[in-house]
Amino acid sequence: MTGSSGSSGGSGFWESQDSCDTLVIDTQLSSPKPDVIADIAVGDLLDISAQPMGTTTVVVVLHKGKVAGGLASPKIRRLLECLAGGTRYVARVTDKNDGQIRVSVSAQ
């Protein structure tokens, strides 16, 4: 059986892996910080940053330079790879319900 042309080969495990430019993650902020998210509104654009935490690296969402919360998604590993490669991302606030903030993360 032949693979699709233009692929980088392999078993197809990463076949659906998004390129850094097309990667989109729709998720809720994890561990939102109440004092920071109080000023966040639907439609706001928030910064994305990779920060070391102990022996691992986490992805955080920043509002006016302060951590609003973290990101958790099955695509976080790919997002970290893209951030390390220089792709910049923003998180657009798509919903706010009390202390829960939903965002759509995409390349800037």
Buried (B, 14 or more C-beta within 10 A) or exposed (E): EEEEEEEEEEEEEEEEEBEBEEBEBBBBBBEBBEEBBEEBEEEBEBBBBBEEEEEEEBBBBBBEEEBBBBBBBEBBEBBBEBBEEEBEBBBBBEEBEEEEBBBBBBBE
